[in-house]
Amino acid sequence: MKIVFMGTPDFAVASLNALLDAGFDLVGVITAPDKPAGRGQKINESAVKQFAVEKGLKILQPVKLKDPEFIQELRSLHADLQVVVAFRMLPEIVWNMPAKGTINLHGSLLPQYRGAAPINWAIINGEKESGVSTFFLKQEIDTGDILFSEKVNIEEKDTAADLHDKLMIIGAKLLVKTVKAIELSDYKEIPQDIKIGESLKSAPKIFREDCQINWNQPAMTIYNHIRGLSPYPAAFCLFQGKTLKIFQAEVNYSNHALEPGSFQTDHKATLQFACADGFISIQELQLEGKKKMKTDEFLRGIRL
C-alpha cells in the first residue's frame, strides 16, 4: 500500500517515523514551504521536512494546494492512502484522490474540540482527560467518521507542552494501528454523533487577544489559561507598561482586598498577582525584551 504523508510540525514527525518503522511504503511527504524566520531571516524548514530529508523521502512543498502542477505531481505518486497529521485544510481534489481515502490524526476525543488548537483549549477549559482520534476526511473540518481513538489523563500541573508530548506518542501508535487496519480492510467507521444534551466544545485558532490574562477571573480559571498556553503562544499581562509572558504558576487561595491585577513581592523569590479569589504565584516568566527566567532570577534584575 503506497502512502503519502502530510504534516508540518514536531507533532507530525513522531507519526511519520512510526509509519516508517512499521515498514509502510511512504512514496511522498507533503509539508509547508520553507520561510524566513527570526531577525536574520534565516530560511526555516519545517520539522517534517528536516526529518524527511534525513530519511531520503520525496518531498513536495506546495504554496497552494489547488495548484495544477502540484495536483499532477501528487497524482503521479499513485498513493493508495493519504495520511494527514497537523497540516492545513485540504481541498476536495486532494483528500478525495486516493482509492482508500485520506485519514487524519486529531489531538482530541472527537467530536469534542474540533479545530486548530485542541491541545490548548482542553487545558484552558480545565479538562481532566483528552486523547487522539483517527478519522476519514470529508468536506467539513474534523467531522469524518471515526476509526479509532484513545484517551489520556491530563494531570493538574500539565501544560500544553506536556499534553502535546503525551498525545504525540500515543497518536503515532494509534496511527500505525489505523493504517494497518485499513490495509487489511478490518475496521468500522463510527459516525460523530452528538449525544442528546451534549454540548460541543470547539478548538479554534488562538490569537493574541485570547492570550491576555483577565485578573478579574477566579484563580483556577487563570491557572488553566496559563497552562493551556505554555510555552506557546504564552499567556500574558501588562506589567509596568510592558508585556509579561507567564509560563508557570501556582494558585494561592487567600482572602485579600487588593485590586485584581495588582502584585505582591518579597523582592527575592515571590511574585504574585491578585485575582478574584486569591493570588496567582508566578514561577517562570519573560518580560518584553528579556529572556525567559525563573521568578527569583527576574526579581534580582529588576527594581519594583
N, C-alpha and C positions, 0 to 999 in steps of 0.2 A: 504494500500500500504506500503510494507516494504522498508525502505530506509537505505542505507549505506552512511555515510558521510566521505569525505576525505579532510583533511586540516591540517595545522600546526600552523601558527602564529595568533596573536590577530585578524587580519582582518577576519579570518575564524570563530572565536568564536562567533561574533555577528550573523553570518548566522546560525550556529548550534543552538544557543539559540533561534533564531526566529522560526526555524523549530519545536523545542520542544514546544515553546509557542503556536504554531499553532495547536498542537495536533498530529503531524505526528509520525509514529512508526519508531524510529531510532533503527535498530537492530544491528548496529555496527559502530564504528568510527575508521578510519584508519589514523594514524599520524606518524610523523617521530620518529625513535628510540631515546631513551634518549642518551645524550652525555655529557662528561665532559666539563666544561667551566670555564674560569677565572683562576686566579693564584692558587687557591686551588683545581682546577679540580673537583669542586663540580658537581655532576650529575644534568644536566639541562633537565627538562621535557618541551615539547612544551606547548604553551598556550592552544592548543586544548586538549591535554591530561589532563592537570590540570582541565580544565572545565568538561571534560567527566568523570573523576574520581569523581568530586563533584556531578555530576548528576547520577552516578551509571550506566553509559553506558558501553557496551562491547567494549574493545579497542584492536586493533591489531597494532603492530609496526614492520612491515617487513623491513629488511635491503635491500632485493632485491624483487622487485615486481613480478618477474617471478619464485620465489621460489615455488616449488611444494607444500610444506606444507602450505604456505600462500594461494596459489590458492585454495587448497582443503578446507581450513577453510573459505575463502571468499565465496566459492560456497555453503558451508553448511548454510550460513546465509539466502539463498534464497531471496535475495533482488530483488524487482521489479524495483527499480531505484537507481542509484548511483549519488551522488551529490559531486562535486569537487569545493573547494574554496581554492586557494593559496596552492596548493600541487605540487608534481612533475609530470613529464610527465608519462603517463600511457601506458603500453604495450597493444596491442590489446586484448590479452587474458583477461585483466582486464576490459577495458572500454566497450568491446562488450559482457560482461557476462549477465547483467540484461535484462529482456524481454522489458522493457520500455527504455532501453538505459542508458547513462551516460551524465549528464549535467554539465556544468561548469559556474561559475560566474567569469567574467573577468572585471578588472578595467579600461576599456576603451570603447569607442564607436566603436566597430568593424565595418569594417575591419582595422581601424586605430589602431596603437600601439599594434600589436600582439607581444607577447614576455613576458619576465620575469619581466620587470620593467616599466609598462605602466604609473604608477603614477609619477615616477621620470621624465621620458622623456617628458611627456606632459608639465610639468612646465619648464624643461630645454629649451624646444623649444618655450616657451612663449605663449602657447595656452590659449585662453580665456574661453574655456569650455572643459569638459571631461564628463565622465559618466560611466555607468556599462552596461554590456550585459550578457545575459544568452544564451547558445547555446548547441547543442548536440555535443559531442566529436566525432571526426573522426581522421584518421591517421595523417594528417599534423596539427601541433600545431596551435590552435586558429583559425581554418578555417571552423569549422562546421556551419551548418545552424542556424541563429539567431532566438531565440524565442521572447525575449523581451529586450528592452533597455530603459534607462532613462538618461537624461542629467543633468549636474550640472555645475554651473558657477565657474570659477576659478578667484578669486579676485586678485588684483595686488600684495598684500602682502602675499598671501597664500604660505605656504611651502609645501613640500611633506607630512609632518605630517598632515597639515590642510586638504589637499585633501584626504589623506588616511582616515581620520575620517569621512569626508563627504560621501565618496564612501562606506565605511564600513556600514554606517547606511542605505543609500538608497539601497545598494546592498542586504542587509539582507531582506528588504521589497520586493525587486524585485524577490529574490529567492523564497520566500514564494508564491508570485503570480504565478511564473513559475511552481512550484511543484503542486499547486492547479489546474492549467490549464492542466498539464499532467495527473493528477489523473482523471480529467473529460474528457480527450481527446478533450479539447477545446483550440486549439492553431494552429497557422500557422507557418510553417518553412520558413524563409526568407534567401535565398542564399546570401552569402557575395559577391555580385557583385561589381566589381571595375568600377566606372564611367569613361567614356572617359575623358581623360585629368587629372584625379585624380592621385596624387602621394601618394603612401603608406608610412607612417611613421612607423618605427619599434621601438620596445622597448626591445632591447637585455639586457642581464645581465650586470650590471655595475661592472667594475673592477677599481682598484686603479688608473690606468692611465687615466681613464675617469674623475676622481675627481680633478685632478690638474688644478688650475686656470691659464689661459693664459692672462696675463695682457695687451697684445697687442690687445685684442679684445675690442669692444665697451662696454660701461658701462652696458647697458641693457642686453647684452648677458651674461656678467659676473654675474650680479644680478640674472638673471633667473637660471643660473648654480648653484649659491649658494642656492637659494630657493629650487631648484629641488633635491638637495642632503641633505637637512636639515630635520631631525637631523642625518640621517644615509644614506649612509656612510660618508657624510660631504665633502664639497669642501675644498681644502687645498692649501697652497702655502708654499714655503720655506722661513723662516724668521730667519735671523742670524744663519743659519746652522741647524735649527730645523723645524719640521713640525708644521705649524699653521693651525688648522682647523677653518673655519668660518661658523657660523650658522645663523647669522642675519646681514643684512647690508642694506644700503640705497645708492641710486645713487645721486651723486653731480656733476651736469654738470657745468664745468667751464674750461676755457682755461688755459693751462699750458705748460711749456716747459720741464717738468720732464721726466725722463726715465720711461717707463711703468714698474710697479712693485716697484718703489721707494715709500717711505712713508712720510707722514707729520703727526706731532702730536703736541698737545699743552701740553702734559705730564700730562693732567688732565682727560679729558673726550673724546678727539677726536683722532682717529687713522684712517687715510685714505690712500689708495693706488692709485697711478696714473694708469690710463688706457688710451685707445686710445682717448676718447673724454670727459674726466673728471676724477672723482675720485669715488672709492667705499669706503664709510664710514662704518666702522665696529661697530656693536652694541654688538655682542656676539661671543666669540671665545674660543679656547682652544689651548694653547701651549703644545707641546710634553712634557710629564712628569708632567703636571699640570692639574687641574680640569677645567671644563667649567666655564666661568665667563663673566660678562659684561665688556665692554671696560674700564670704569673708574676704576674698581677693578684691572683689568690687569695692567693698567698704574701706579697704586700706588705701585705695587710689582715688577716692572722691571725698569731698567735704560736703556734709549735709547739715 
